[in-house]
Amino acid sequence: MNDIDENSDSWDTASFEEVDLTKKKSKVDTTIFPLLIIHSFIEIFQTLNKPRNVPIYEAANEFETRKKIIEERDSIDSVNFSLFKCATTTESDSIILSSNVQLFYIFNLSNIPCRIYFVITKTGIKSFLEYKMAIVNENTTLYNDFVFSVDFDGTIKDQCYYFTRNVTHYVYFIKILDIIKDMFENQVSNKLKLDISCFGELDKIRVEKLPPKSNMLRYHPLYICESLLIRTEIIVPKRPIVGYIGDEAVYLRKNLYKLRSRNYWYFREGKKPIGNCKPYKIINDKEFYALFQVEDIVIENVDEKSMKNHYYIPGFHKNFKPKDCEVLIFNSLDERNGFINFVYEIIEDFKYALPKATKFIKIPYFIFIYKNQYKELFELYKYFVRVSKNFTD
């Protein structure tokens, strides 16, 4: 196991400011390490998916069963088993990793609930097991690496909040883990009715317990402390205080807010500051607001009063579209103007509105049309685009 050297430089012995200065990421590290994470996940799930002959043990009680498993794991009597339906016959299979996967299967198929943990390091993959006898046999080792677990029902969980002291690239890890969960959790081939609820109960106890070091709250799903915040993060309200780690107060993570610039809220989220709300912070002459300080942009219609302060940019946010309109997009200004003239010859009361030009893009090639005319106009629009394409071809 990847035990931590207590004499080494770690986040435990350095202040937040010191770490920020000394733990700078190189471009190579930022590019390559996420690829190593992906490669590790591939190797792990290839090993999990590989069909294997698994011995089945039966004894008078779980302690006798465990003894037989440890002593006679190479028994001839076995069943062919793979946890997931998307099984592979790959030969890429590390001996240590495969050995723990084999034991993971043996324990569960012998009615002893067992969970397997994988530790992704920069130099390889490690694994360990937790299994239930009278109580769950727990691992208490802490790591400087990514840790996640796989249960016998296919549940995949991030375990960094409990087992990890410090890692870089956690954002990459959790994004990749979410993709893996979507791929595999619905592919479980295991139909056995083994009760593994003990691990869910164990997770609940662990997640509610404060870790020994405040820097471990960096990955915690429930708690956070102020020393881990960057300057665009705030805790509001600072209550309740759920406990202390040393002299530092611990707060609920649900009260953590990220401050965003006015332009971010406007163009990315379709929101604006509420009324005359003042920015929560000004950083480098830019105004930053929290979620509770902004509201959705609502444009009722395309009249000049409603639209005078807003722009519609395709691909930005749906809130920029007037509520009473739909949008038709064209390949060029000539195509847009040609369509307007074409429709005027067919529908005398045709009404449309042009979007306001912006400093970000040239005059956009689209128009707003009113919803009560959309169905008829959309059919004309498809016909016009098809005819125009054939004409140009």
Kinemage of the C-alpha trace (Angstrom):
@kinemage 1
@onewidth
@group {chain A} dominant
@subgroup {mainchain}
@vectorlist {calphas} color= white
{ca met a 1} P 0.000 0.000 0.000
{ca asn a 2} L 1.074 3.572 -0.679
{ca asp a 3} L 1.787 4.727 2.874
{ca ile a 4} L 2.696 8.354 3.373
{ca asp a 5} L 6.173 9.258 4.473
{ca glu a 6} L 5.606 11.417 7.539
{ca asn a 7} L 8.952 13.153 6.914
{ca ser a 8} L 8.132 14.163 3.372
{ca asp a 9} L 6.807 17.576 2.338
{ca ser a 10} L 3.052 17.343 2.256
{ca trp a 11} L -0.037 19.511 2.438
{ca asp a 12} L -0.120 18.674 6.143
{ca thr a 13} L 3.086 20.563 6.876
{ca ala a 14} L 2.721 23.490 4.468
{ca ser a 15} L 0.350 26.436 4.649
{ca phe a 16} L -2.093 27.098 1.813
{ca glu a 17} L 0.025 30.006 0.561
{ca glu a 18} L 3.212 27.900 0.593
{ca val a 19} L 1.558 25.107 -1.373
{ca asp a 20} L 0.178 27.582 -3.880
{ca leu a 21} L 3.704 28.810 -4.563
{ca thr a 22} L 5.541 25.509 -4.586
{ca lys a 23} L 3.040 23.184 -6.280
{ca lys a 24} L 2.936 24.865 -9.676
{ca lys a 25} L 1.733 22.641 -12.511
{ca ser a 26} L 3.825 22.278 -15.625
{ca lys a 27} L 2.186 22.043 -19.040
{ca val a 28} L 3.552 18.511 -19.409
{ca asp a 29} L 2.098 17.434 -16.054
{ca thr a 30} L -1.282 19.003 -16.850
{ca thr a 31} L -1.420 17.220 -20.215
{ca ile a 32} L 0.040 13.800 -19.408
{ca phe a 33} L -1.339 12.965 -15.957
{ca pro a 34} L -5.021 13.024 -17.026
{ca leu a 35} L -4.029 10.540 -19.745
{ca leu a 36} L -2.430 8.331 -17.084
{ca ile a 37} L -5.693 8.449 -15.129
{ca ile a 38} L -7.631 7.325 -18.213
{ca his a 39} L -5.109 4.548 -18.882
{ca ser a 40} L -5.414 3.365 -15.254
{ca phe a 41} L -9.210 3.219 -15.499
{ca ile a 42} L -8.947 1.195 -18.707
{ca glu a 43} L -6.589 -1.309 -17.071
{ca ile a 44} L -8.784 -1.601 -13.966
{ca phe a 45} L -11.992 -2.259 -15.846
{ca gln a 46} L -10.330 -4.613 -18.291
{ca thr a 47} L -9.272 -6.628 -15.231
{ca leu a 48} L -12.751 -6.450 -13.699
{ca asn a 49} L -14.405 -7.423 -16.972
{ca lys a 50} L -12.171 -10.377 -17.713
{ca pro a 51} L -14.164 -13.638 -17.323
{ca arg a 52} L -12.442 -15.868 -14.803
{ca asn a 53} L -12.982 -19.165 -12.992
{ca val a 54} L -13.979 -18.313 -9.431
{ca pro a 55} L -13.905 -20.953 -6.660
{ca ile a 56} L -17.074 -21.161 -4.552
{ca tyr a 57} L -16.609 -22.036 -0.861
{ca glu a 58} L -19.165 -23.258 1.614
{ca ala a 59} L -18.528 -23.777 5.335
{ca ala a 60} L -20.369 -23.819 8.643
{ca asn a 61} L -19.896 -20.088 9.202
{ca glu a 62} L -18.298 -17.045 7.614
{ca phe a 63} L -15.085 -17.401 9.614
{ca glu a 64} L -14.565 -20.966 8.364
{ca thr a 65} L -15.407 -19.763 4.853
{ca arg a 66} L -12.798 -17.010 5.062
{ca lys a 67} L -10.184 -19.517 6.297
{ca lys a 68} L -10.907 -21.825 3.358
{ca ile a 69} L -10.735 -18.929 0.912
{ca ile a 70} L -7.317 -17.841 2.147
{ca glu a 71} L -5.917 -21.368 2.329
{ca glu a 72} L -7.534 -22.950 -0.734
{ca arg a 73} L -8.115 -20.154 -3.212
{ca asp a 74} L -6.808 -22.301 -6.089
{ca ser a 75} L -9.569 -24.887 -5.708
{ca ile a 76} L -10.591 -26.718 -8.881
{ca asp a 77} L -14.315 -26.355 -8.181
{ca ser a 78} L -15.208 -23.000 -9.715
{ca val a 79} L -17.677 -21.002 -11.811
{ca asn a 80} L -16.977 -18.730 -14.767
{ca phe a 81} L -17.796 -15.186 -13.655
{ca ser a 82} L -17.507 -11.546 -14.758
{ca leu a 83} L -19.027 -8.619 -12.882
{ca phe a 84} L -20.136 -6.667 -15.967
{ca lys a 85} L -21.981 -7.731 -19.103
{ca cys a 86} L -19.425 -6.031 -21.345
{ca ala a 87} L -16.809 -8.655 -20.535
{ca thr a 88} L -13.498 -8.723 -22.374
{ca thr a 89} L -10.930 -11.436 -22.958
{ca thr a 90} L -7.933 -9.107 -22.760
{ca glu a 91} L -4.698 -10.619 -21.488
{ca ser a 92} L -3.590 -7.304 -19.934
{ca asp a 93} L -3.860 -8.295 -16.294
{ca ser a 94} L -1.425 -7.305 -13.525
{ca ile a 95} L -0.839 -10.142 -11.071
{ca ile a 96} L -1.504 -8.122 -7.888
{ca leu a 97} L -4.525 -6.369 -9.348
{ca ser a 98} L -5.946 -9.607 -10.689
{ca ser a 99} L -5.330 -11.406 -7.379
{ca asn a 100} L -7.430 -8.902 -5.423
{ca val a 101} L -10.155 -8.941 -8.077
{ca gln a 102} L -10.204 -12.735 -7.806
{ca leu a 103} L -10.550 -12.523 -4.011
{ca phe a 104} L -13.253 -9.857 -4.422
{ca tyr a 105} L -15.277 -12.298 -6.529
{ca ile a 106} L -14.557 -15.275 -4.262
{ca phe a 107} L -15.645 -13.512 -1.081
{ca asn a 108} L -18.912 -12.228 -2.569
{ca leu a 109} L -19.790 -15.471 -4.344
{ca ser a 110} L -19.125 -17.250 -1.049
{ca asn a 111} L -21.657 -14.920 0.657
{ca ile a 112} L -19.137 -12.729 2.449
{ca pro a 113} L -19.824 -9.081 1.443
{ca cys a 114} L -16.646 -7.574 0.029
{ca arg a 115} L -15.711 -4.252 -1.577
{ca ile a 116} L -12.633 -3.626 -3.705
{ca tyr a 117} L -10.761 -0.302 -3.699
{ca phe a 118} L -8.403 0.925 -6.401
{ca val a 119} L -5.616 3.442 -5.777
{ca ile a 120} L -4.418 5.270 -8.906
{ca thr a 121} L -0.856 6.553 -8.546
{ca lys a 122} L 1.589 8.159 -10.956
{ca thr a 123} L 3.579 4.930 -11.034
{ca gly a 124} L 0.813 2.338 -11.254
{ca ile a 125} L -2.341 0.914 -9.687
{ca lys a 126} L -2.764 -0.582 -6.242
{ca ser a 127} L -5.830 -2.207 -4.706
{ca phe a 128} L -7.144 -3.382 -1.364
{ca leu a 129} L -10.239 -5.129 -0.026
{ca glu a 130} L -12.683 -4.512 2.798
{ca tyr a 131} L -14.985 -7.373 3.752
{ca lys a 132} L -17.594 -8.037 6.416
{ca met a 133} L -17.332 -10.768 8.971
{ca ala a 134} L -19.047 -9.793 12.244
{ca ile a 135} L -18.125 -6.206 11.319
{ca val a 136} L -16.492 -4.655 8.266
{ca asn a 137} L -12.742 -5.237 8.251
{ca glu a 138} L -11.635 -1.653 7.528
{ca asn a 139} L -8.507 -0.196 5.962
{ca thr a 140} L -7.211 2.922 7.782
{ca thr a 141} L -4.269 3.795 5.520
{ca leu a 142} L -4.165 7.296 4.005
{ca tyr a 143} L -2.822 7.950 0.503
{ca asn a 144} L -1.492 10.754 -1.678
{ca asp a 145} L -3.349 9.243 -4.619
{ca phe a 146} L -6.824 8.839 -6.115
{ca val a 147} L -9.030 6.200 -4.495
{ca phe a 148} L -12.360 4.796 -5.640
{ca ser a 149} L -14.366 1.673 -4.815
{ca val a 150} L -16.414 -0.930 -6.684
{ca asp a 151} L -19.160 -2.917 -4.942
{ca phe a 152} L -20.479 -6.300 -6.013
{ca asp a 153} L -23.684 -4.692 -7.303
{ca gly a 154} L -21.578 -2.557 -9.680
{ca thr a 155} L -21.756 0.658 -7.636
{ca ile a 156} L -18.702 2.850 -8.242
{ca lys a 157} L -17.840 5.560 -5.686
{ca asp a 158} L -15.199 8.228 -5.215
{ca gln a 159} L -13.423 7.566 -1.903
{ca cys a 160} L -10.855 10.401 -1.952
{ca tyr a 161} L -12.659 12.306 0.817
{ca tyr a 162} L -11.795 9.514 3.269
{ca phe a 163} L -8.539 7.940 2.045
{ca thr a 164} L -6.732 10.810 0.279
{ca arg a 165} L -4.574 13.473 1.886
{ca asn a 166} L -3.559 15.304 -1.248
{ca val a 167} L -3.608 14.919 -5.021
{ca thr a 168} L -3.425 17.210 -8.020
{ca his a 169} L -5.803 16.976 -10.997
{ca tyr a 170} L -8.734 15.889 -8.832
{ca val a 171} L -11.129 17.637 -11.255
{ca tyr a 172} L -9.911 15.399 -14.097
{ca phe a 173} L -10.238 12.303 -11.939
{ca ile a 174} L -13.829 12.984 -10.870
{ca lys a 175} L -14.936 13.837 -14.427
{ca ile a 176} L -13.468 10.607 -15.771
{ca leu a 177} L -14.967 8.651 -12.856
{ca asp a 178} L -18.430 10.052 -13.668
{ca ile a 179} L -18.046 8.871 -17.276
{ca ile a 180} L -16.948 5.425 -16.091
{ca lys a 181} L -19.970 5.203 -13.766
{ca asp a 182} L -22.328 6.023 -16.625
{ca met a 183} L -20.673 3.352 -18.790
{ca phe a 184} L -20.533 0.490 -16.308
{ca glu a 185} L -23.110 0.826 -13.540
{ca asn a 186} L -25.930 -0.213 -15.884
{ca gln a 187} L -23.905 -3.153 -17.219
{ca val a 188} L -23.863 -5.313 -14.083
{ca ser a 189} L -24.298 -9.008 -14.852
{ca asn a 190} L -24.417 -10.057 -11.178
{ca lys a 191} L -27.910 -11.345 -10.277
{ca leu a 192} L -27.078 -12.664 -6.805
{ca lys a 193} L -29.113 -11.293 -3.893
{ca leu a 194} L -26.147 -10.725 -1.594
{ca asp a 195} L -26.804 -8.022 1.011
{ca ile a 196} L -23.990 -5.467 0.721
{ca ser a 197} L -25.826 -2.650 2.529
{ca cys a 198} L -23.072 -2.714 5.174
{ca phe a 199} L -20.858 -0.687 2.826
{ca gly a 200} L -23.527 1.962 2.294
{ca glu a 201} L -23.811 2.253 6.077
{ca leu a 202} L -20.021 2.427 6.337
{ca asp a 203} L -19.924 5.255 3.742
{ca lys a 204} L -22.554 7.182 5.714
{ca ile a 205} L -20.512 6.936 8.918
{ca arg a 206} L -17.307 7.925 7.129
{ca val a 207} L -18.755 10.886 5.252
{ca glu a 208} L -20.295 12.390 8.397
{ca lys a 209} L -17.052 12.038 10.349
{ca leu a 210} L -14.596 14.952 10.219
{ca pro a 211} L -11.210 13.919 8.771
{ca pro a 212} L -8.040 14.275 10.881
{ca lys a 213} L -6.554 17.035 8.679
{ca ser a 214} L -8.364 20.103 7.317
{ca asn a 215} L -6.739 19.776 3.876
{ca met a 216} L -8.639 16.493 3.392
{ca leu a 217} L -11.846 18.574 3.206
{ca arg a 218} L -10.696 19.632 -0.270
{ca tyr a 219} L -12.423 16.523 -1.681
{ca his a 220} L -15.156 16.160 0.941
{ca pro a 221} L -18.781 16.036 -0.323
{ca leu a 222} L -20.284 17.556 2.867
{ca tyr a 223} L -17.772 19.875 4.549
{ca ile a 224} L -15.368 22.721 3.764
{ca cys a 225} L -13.159 25.167 5.690
{ca glu a 226} L -12.015 28.682 4.822
{ca ser a 227} L -8.302 27.901 4.451
{ca leu a 228} L -9.072 25.817 1.341
{ca leu a 229} L -10.998 28.547 -0.495
{ca ile a 230} L -9.602 30.421 -3.477
{ca arg a 231} L -10.372 34.124 -3.802
{ca thr a 232} L -13.442 33.564 -5.967
{ca glu a 233} L -15.087 31.276 -3.390
{ca ile a 234} L -17.116 32.283 -0.342
{ca ile a 235} L -19.080 30.548 2.427
{ca val a 236} L -22.512 32.107 3.041
{ca pro a 237} L -23.865 31.833 5.664
{ca lys a 238} L -21.067 30.836 8.024
{ca arg a 239} L -23.414 28.735 10.080
{ca pro a 240} L -23.847 26.210 11.342
{ca ile a 241} L -20.312 25.355 12.412
{ca val a 242} L -20.345 21.573 12.254
{ca gly a 243} L -17.112 21.153 14.198
{ca tyr a 244} L -13.446 22.052 14.393
{ca ile a 245} L -10.274 20.516 13.024
{ca gly a 246} L -7.609 21.901 15.293
{ca asp a 247} L -8.600 25.554 15.715
{ca glu a 248} L -10.274 25.815 12.306
{ca ala a 249} L -14.051 25.919 11.941
{ca val a 250} L -15.710 23.502 9.523
{ca tyr a 251} L -18.812 24.524 7.525
{ca leu a 252} L -21.329 22.816 5.255
{ca arg a 253} L -20.167 22.580 1.651
{ca lys a 254} L -23.696 23.376 0.454
{ca asn a 255} L -23.049 26.956 1.660
{ca leu a 256} L -20.007 27.273 -0.637
{ca tyr a 257} L -20.536 29.665 -3.558
{ca lys a 258} L -18.318 30.426 -6.529
{ca leu a 259} L -18.111 34.080 -7.501
{ca arg a 260} L -18.440 34.744 -11.227
{ca ser a 261} L -17.877 37.864 -13.281
{ca arg a 262} L -20.779 39.868 -14.678
{ca asn a 263} L -19.926 38.690 -18.204
{ca tyr a 264} L -19.810 35.039 -17.087
{ca trp a 265} L -23.283 35.236 -15.558
{ca tyr a 266} L -24.593 37.124 -18.576
{ca phe a 267} L -23.264 35.066 -21.480
{ca arg a 268} L -22.771 31.620 -19.890
{ca glu a 269} L -25.776 31.458 -17.553
{ca gly a 270} L -28.195 34.008 -19.026
{ca lys a 271} L -28.373 35.898 -15.725
{ca lys a 272} L -27.940 39.494 -14.549
{ca pro a 273} L -27.408 41.157 -11.140
{ca ile a 274} L -30.635 41.620 -9.180
{ca gly a 275} L -31.719 45.283 -9.248
{ca asn a 276} L -28.973 47.580 -7.997
{ca cys a 277} L -27.121 44.756 -6.263
{ca lys a 278} L -23.481 45.597 -5.585
{ca pro a 279} L -20.805 43.043 -6.525
{ca tyr a 280} L -19.693 40.725 -3.725
{ca lys a 281} L -16.057 41.326 -4.683
{ca ile a 282} L -14.074 43.393 -7.170
{ca ile a 283} L -10.973 41.561 -8.417
{ca asn a 284} L -8.603 43.218 -10.888
{ca asp a 285} L -11.264 45.869 -11.590
{ca lys a 286} L -13.826 43.174 -12.504
{ca glu a 287} L -17.128 42.795 -10.676
{ca phe a 288} L -17.870 39.352 -9.227
{ca tyr a 289} L -21.275 38.116 -8.057
{ca ala a 290} L -22.586 35.054 -6.228
{ca leu a 291} L -25.533 32.933 -7.376
{ca phe a 292} L -27.856 34.512 -4.800
{ca gln a 293} L -27.088 37.969 -6.277
{ca val a 294} L -28.247 37.240 -9.847
{ca glu a 295} L -31.499 36.373 -11.588
{ca asp a 296} L -32.552 34.985 -14.975
{ca ile a 297} L -32.743 37.402 -17.885
{ca val a 298} L -36.337 37.441 -19.103
{ca ile a 299} L -37.167 39.061 -22.455
{ca glu a 300} L -40.919 39.112 -22.902
{ca asn a 301} L -40.957 40.279 -26.535
{ca val a 302} L -38.836 41.859 -29.245
{ca asp a 303} L -40.020 45.424 -28.891
{ca glu a 304} L -37.329 48.028 -28.486
{ca lys a 305} L -37.900 48.441 -24.741
{ca ser a 306} L -37.399 44.750 -23.975
{ca met a 307} L -34.421 44.224 -26.265
{ca lys a 308} L -32.462 47.451 -25.850
{ca asn a 309} L -30.040 46.054 -23.230
{ca his a 310} L -29.736 42.480 -24.495
{ca tyr a 311} L -28.207 40.548 -27.361
{ca tyr a 312} L -29.099 37.200 -28.849
{ca ile a 313} L -26.089 35.090 -29.794
{ca pro a 314} L -26.647 31.545 -31.093
{ca gly a 315} L -25.051 28.972 -28.831
{ca phe a 316} L -24.872 31.195 -25.765
{ca his a 317} L -28.014 30.917 -23.660
{ca lys a 318} L -31.711 30.322 -24.206
{ca asn a 319} L -32.609 33.267 -21.939
{ca phe a 320} L -31.577 35.662 -24.714
{ca lys a 321} L -34.462 34.524 -26.899
{ca pro a 322} L -37.653 36.592 -26.478
{ca lys a 323} L -40.430 34.500 -24.946
{ca asp a 324} L -42.885 35.274 -27.749
{ca cys a 325} L -40.497 34.341 -30.578
{ca glu a 326} L -38.607 31.542 -32.277
{ca val a 327} L -35.386 31.831 -34.252
{ca leu a 328} L -34.522 31.034 -37.880
{ca ile a 329} L -30.810 30.889 -38.758
{ca phe a 330} L -29.289 31.413 -42.216
{ca asn a 331} L -25.902 30.822 -43.813
{ca ser a 332} L -25.429 34.386 -45.056
{ca leu a 333} L -26.871 37.863 -45.010
{ca asp a 334} L -28.054 37.467 -48.627
{ca glu a 335} L -29.877 34.243 -47.716
{ca arg a 336} L -31.578 35.899 -44.762
{ca asn a 337} L -32.707 38.933 -46.812
{ca gly a 338} L -33.789 36.662 -49.662
{ca phe a 339} L -36.012 34.686 -47.285
{ca ile a 340} L -37.624 37.877 -45.934
{ca asn a 341} L -38.481 39.039 -49.459
{ca phe a 342} L -39.684 35.536 -50.389
{ca val a 343} L -42.074 35.376 -47.430
{ca tyr a 344} L -43.434 38.878 -47.993
{ca glu a 345} L -44.711 37.719 -51.401
{ca ile a 346} L -46.706 34.917 -49.695
{ca ile a 347} L -47.742 36.300 -46.291
{ca glu a 348} L -48.804 39.921 -46.289
{ca asp a 349} L -48.864 40.310 -42.502
{ca phe a 350} L -45.443 38.690 -42.046
{ca lys a 351} L -43.763 40.111 -38.935
{ca tyr a 352} L -40.196 39.594 -37.862
{ca ala a 353} L -37.470 41.279 -35.834
{ca leu a 354} L -33.741 41.542 -36.403
{ca pro a 355} L -31.395 40.874 -33.497
{ca lys a 356} L -29.221 43.586 -32.096
{ca ala a 357} L -25.656 43.459 -33.417
{ca thr a 358} L -22.903 42.830 -30.897
{ca lys a 359} L -19.260 43.727 -30.505
{ca phe a 360} L -18.421 40.013 -30.332
{ca ile a 361} L -19.639 38.908 -33.756
{ca lys a 362} L -20.601 40.453 -37.078
{ca ile a 363} L -24.277 41.128 -37.811
{ca pro a 364} L -25.809 37.706 -37.128
{ca tyr a 365} L -27.620 35.933 -39.963
{ca phe a 366} L -30.887 35.100 -38.240
{ca ile a 367} L -34.275 36.600 -37.484
{ca phe a 368} L -36.893 36.384 -34.761
{ca ile a 369} L -40.343 35.279 -35.842
{ca tyr a 370} L -43.466 35.252 -33.719
{ca lys a 371} L -44.611 31.918 -32.331
{ca asn a 372} L -48.116 32.175 -33.815
{ca gln a 373} L -46.560 32.153 -37.313
{ca tyr a 374} L -43.741 29.712 -36.600
{ca lys a 375} L -45.321 26.503 -37.927
{ca glu a 376} L -46.196 27.983 -41.306
{ca leu a 377} L -42.957 29.911 -41.623
{ca phe a 378} L -40.788 26.952 -40.687
{ca glu a 379} L -42.173 24.944 -43.610
{ca leu a 380} L -41.421 27.889 -45.927
{ca tyr a 381} L -37.977 28.178 -44.346
{ca lys a 382} L -37.133 24.504 -45.080
{ca tyr a 383} L -38.411 24.884 -48.656
{ca phe a 384} L -36.441 28.106 -49.203
{ca val a 385} L -33.168 26.673 -47.834
{ca arg a 386} L -33.559 23.530 -49.980
{ca val a 387} L -34.281 25.531 -53.161
{ca ser a 388} L -31.418 27.932 -52.435
{ca lys a 389} L -29.001 25.041 -51.940
{ca asn a 390} L -30.063 23.379 -55.205
{ca phe a 391} L -29.727 26.690 -57.017
{ca thr a 392} L -26.200 27.342 -55.738
{ca asp a 393} L -25.131 23.739 -56.431
